[in-house]
Amino acid sequence: MDILRKAIFFGLGAIAMTQEKAESIVDELIKKGEVASTERYKTIDKLLKEADKQQKEFQDKVNDTVQKTIANMGLPTKKDWDDMRETLKRIEMRLTTTERKETGG
């Protein structure tokens, strides 16, 4: 599996792995004698699964970093904005009700 990790990080990174790219990497490893030709399909499958795993881990790290950065900057989250919208709606409804009472409408 170490060879697969190296192939992922050296060749393409874990983010843009396609079936075609995985096949190309494995075929190159076969030519170099690092993978047996009888293991081609199994190795391609392992490579794609590892790439998918690496992509998910990367995405989780990016999401975590972004959330921490937003929190550190004091920026409102989507939930904060949604809560503010709901509060504004309630205030608008109260104002409308109050205006109707005052105008008799």
Sequence and secondary structure as in RCSB ss.txt:
>XXXX:A:sequence
MDILRKAIFFGLGAIAMTQEKAESIVDELIKKGEVASTERYKTIDKLLKEADKQQKEFQDKVNDTVQKTIANMGL
PTKKDWDDMRETLKRIEMRLTTTERKETGG
>XXXX:A:secstr
 HHHHHHIIIII SSS  HHHHHHHHHHHHHTTSS GGGHHHHHHHHHHHHHHHHHHHHHHHHHHHHHHHHHHT 
  HHHHHHHHHHHHHHHHHHHHHHHHHHT 
